[in-house]
Amino acid sequence: MSNLVYFLGQKAYINITNACTNACKFCVRDIKDDVKGANLWLDVQNVKAEDVIKQIKDSAKKVLEGGEIVFCGYGEPLIKFEEVKKICQYIREQMPDLKIRINTNGHGNFVNKKNIVPELKGLIDNISISLNAQNEELYNEISQPKFEGAYDAMLDFARECVRCGIDTTMSIVSKFEEDKYKLDIEKCEQIAHSIGAKFRNREWIKEGY
């Protein structure tokens, strides 16, 4: 059975899809197949909320011990937005003390062809959005998005998350091929703060964790 729920440290993570609108140069899935022994390449892509909920139930004690569950795997979770909503609703009802976070590339509105952010409000506690670069040119080089205007789409998504009152963090991965990619950490932080988001600089680790 595919690993739809896996653990890194004490925290539980949900791996709901392998599809993504980016092909980031630093993505760990291009380096290895697993996280802490859990292979995150899915047997099928048509994962249903019920499949994830079953694995949450099967590991309920460990999930609750971590205190937080994070949508983050080998793909962009908001591609499966309707399933993500159902899973969040289950957690809210059955595990109300559990914090819910989504790690996303910020393309959820583009993929779903509508503004999905108001529907996330109240379902999740916080969201982490991959800023990745201080401008569109570098973003396209590092993130290799599959559609035009991806950088602006990500920024607009972040603005909407902040507008809706969702605890929002924008992140970068630094120290990845520094001689090649001229990432301006200070400028990235300024962008995040100008939007009203928090900022996280995560130094690149080959294993991803």
C-alpha positions as CSV (number, residue, x, y, z in Angstrom):
1,M,0.0,0.0,0.0
2,S,1.2,3.5,-0.8
3,N,2.5,5.7,2.1
4,L,-0.2,8.3,2.3
5,V,0.7,9.1,5.9
6,Y,4.4,9.1,7.0
7,F,6.4,10.5,9.9
8,L,9.4,12.7,10.2
9,G,10.4,13.1,13.8
10,Q,7.2,13.2,15.8
11,K,5.2,15.0,13.1
12,A,2.8,13.3,10.7
13,Y,2.8,14.2,7.0
14,I,0.3,13.5,4.3
15,N,1.5,12.5,0.8
16,I,-1.6,12.8,-1.4
17,T,-0.2,13.2,-4.9
18,N,3.0,13.0,-6.9
19,A,1.8,15.6,-9.4
20,C,3.3,19.0,-9.3
21,T,3.3,22.3,-11.3
22,N,7.0,22.8,-10.5
23,A,10.1,20.7,-11.1
24,C,12.3,22.4,-8.5
25,K,16.0,21.9,-9.0
26,F,16.5,21.2,-5.2
27,C,13.5,18.8,-4.8
28,V,14.5,15.8,-2.8
29,R,12.3,13.5,-4.9
30,D,14.9,13.8,-7.7
31,I,17.5,12.5,-5.3
32,K,15.8,9.6,-3.5
33,D,12.5,7.7,-3.3
34,D,11.9,7.8,0.4
35,V,11.7,9.9,3.6
36,K,13.0,8.0,6.6
37,G,12.3,4.8,4.8
38,A,8.8,5.6,3.7
39,N,8.7,5.4,-0.1
40,L,6.6,8.4,-1.3
41,W,6.1,7.4,-4.9
42,L,2.4,6.4,-5.1
43,D,1.1,3.2,-6.7
44,V,-1.9,5.2,-8.0
45,Q,-2.5,8.9,-8.5
46,N,-6.2,8.9,-7.9
47,V,-5.9,9.0,-4.1
48,K,-9.2,9.6,-2.3
49,A,-9.7,11.3,1.0
50,E,-11.0,8.0,2.4
51,D,-7.7,6.3,1.6
52,V,-5.8,9.0,3.6
53,I,-8.3,9.0,6.5
54,K,-7.9,5.2,6.8
55,Q,-4.1,5.6,7.3
56,I,-4.7,8.4,9.7
57,K,-7.0,6.2,11.7
58,D,-4.5,3.3,11.6
59,S,-1.8,5.5,13.0
60,A,-4.0,7.7,15.2
61,K,-2.0,7.4,18.4
62,K,1.2,8.4,16.7
63,V,-0.4,11.1,14.7
64,L,-1.9,12.7,17.8
65,E,1.4,12.5,19.7
66,G,3.1,14.7,17.1
67,G,0.5,17.5,17.6
68,E,0.6,18.6,14.0
69,I,-0.2,17.0,10.6
70,V,1.3,18.5,7.4
71,F,0.2,18.1,3.8
72,C,3.7,17.7,2.3
73,G,4.9,14.8,0.1
74,Y,6.3,14.1,-3.4
75,G,3.8,16.5,-5.1
76,E,1.7,19.6,-4.7
77,P,-1.2,18.8,-2.3
78,L,-3.6,21.6,-3.5
79,I,-3.8,19.8,-6.9
80,K,-6.1,17.5,-4.8
81,F,-7.9,20.4,-3.2
82,E,-11.3,18.7,-2.8
83,E,-9.7,15.7,-1.1
84,V,-7.6,17.9,1.1
85,K,-10.7,19.7,2.3
86,K,-12.4,16.4,3.2
87,I,-9.3,15.2,5.1
88,C,-9.1,18.5,7.0
89,Q,-12.8,18.4,7.9
90,Y,-12.3,14.9,9.3
91,I,-9.3,16.0,11.4
92,R,-11.2,19.0,12.6
93,E,-14.1,16.8,13.7
94,Q,-12.3,13.8,15.1
95,M,-8.9,15.3,16.2
96,P,-9.7,18.9,17.1
97,D,-6.5,19.5,19.0
98,L,-4.3,18.5,16.0
99,K,-2.7,21.4,14.2
100,I,-3.0,21.3,10.4
101,R,-0.5,22.9,8.0
102,I,-0.2,22.8,4.2
103,N,3.2,23.1,2.5
104,T,2.5,24.4,-1.1
105,N,4.1,26.0,-4.1
106,G,1.3,28.5,-4.1
107,H,-0.3,27.5,-7.4
108,G,-3.6,26.3,-5.9
109,N,-5.7,29.0,-7.4
110,F,-4.2,28.5,-10.9
111,V,-4.7,24.7,-10.8
112,N,-8.3,24.9,-9.5
113,K,-9.3,27.8,-11.7
114,K,-10.8,29.7,-8.7
115,N,-9.8,31.3,-5.5
116,I,-9.7,28.4,-3.1
117,V,-8.2,30.4,-0.1
118,P,-11.5,31.3,1.6
119,E,-12.4,27.6,1.6
120,L,-9.2,26.9,3.5
121,K,-9.9,29.5,6.2
122,G,-10.9,27.7,9.4
123,L,-9.8,24.3,8.0
124,I,-6.1,24.8,8.5
125,D,-4.0,26.5,11.1
126,N,-1.1,27.7,8.9
127,I,0.3,27.5,5.4
128,S,3.8,27.5,4.1
129,I,4.4,28.8,0.5
130,S,7.5,28.3,-1.5
131,L,8.8,31.7,-2.5
132,N,12.0,30.3,-3.8
133,A,13.5,33.4,-5.4
134,Q,13.5,37.2,-5.3
135,N,12.3,37.6,-8.9
136,E,10.5,35.8,-11.7
137,E,13.6,35.1,-13.7
138,L,15.4,33.3,-10.9
139,Y,12.2,31.6,-9.8
140,N,11.7,30.1,-13.3
141,E,15.3,28.9,-13.3
142,I,15.1,27.2,-9.9
143,S,11.5,26.1,-9.8
144,Q,11.0,25.3,-13.5
145,P,7.2,25.9,-13.4
146,K,5.0,24.3,-16.0
147,F,3.0,27.4,-16.9
148,E,3.7,31.0,-17.5
149,G,3.1,33.6,-14.8
150,A,3.7,31.0,-12.0
151,Y,5.7,33.5,-9.9
152,D,3.0,36.1,-9.9
153,A,0.4,33.4,-9.3
154,M,2.3,32.3,-6.2
155,L,2.6,35.9,-4.9
156,D,-1.1,36.5,-5.4
157,F,-1.9,33.3,-3.6
158,A,0.2,34.4,-0.6
159,R,-1.5,37.8,-0.5
160,E,-4.9,36.1,-0.5
161,C,-3.9,33.8,2.4
162,V,-2.8,36.8,4.4
163,R,-5.9,38.7,3.5
164,C,-8.1,35.8,4.7
165,G,-6.2,35.8,8.0
166,I,-4.4,32.5,7.5
167,D,-1.1,32.2,9.4
168,T,1.2,32.4,6.3
169,T,5.0,31.7,5.9
170,M,6.9,32.2,2.7
171,S,10.1,30.1,2.4
172,I,13.3,29.7,0.4
173,V,15.9,27.1,0.1
174,S,19.3,28.6,0.5
175,K,22.9,27.3,-0.1
176,F,21.8,25.2,-3.0
177,E,24.4,25.5,-5.8
178,E,25.2,29.1,-4.5
179,D,27.7,29.7,-7.3
180,K,25.0,29.2,-9.9
181,Y,21.9,30.6,-8.3
182,K,22.3,34.1,-6.9
183,L,19.6,34.0,-4.3
184,D,19.1,37.3,-2.4
185,I,17.9,36.2,1.0
186,E,17.4,39.7,2.3
187,K,15.3,40.6,-0.7
188,C,13.2,37.5,-0.3
189,E,12.6,38.3,3.3
190,Q,11.5,41.8,2.3
191,I,9.0,40.4,-0.2
192,A,7.5,38.0,2.4
193,H,7.1,40.8,5.0
194,S,5.7,43.3,2.4
195,I,2.9,40.8,1.7
196,G,2.3,40.4,5.5
197,A,3.7,36.9,5.7
198,K,6.4,35.4,8.0
199,F,9.7,34.3,6.4
200,R,11.7,31.1,6.6
201,N,15.1,30.4,5.2
202,R,15.7,26.7,5.0
203,E,19.3,25.7,4.3
204,W,19.5,23.0,1.6
205,I,20.2,19.5,2.9
206,K,20.9,16.8,0.3
207,E,18.6,14.3,2.1
208,G,15.9,16.9,2.4
209,Y,15.6,16.6,6.2
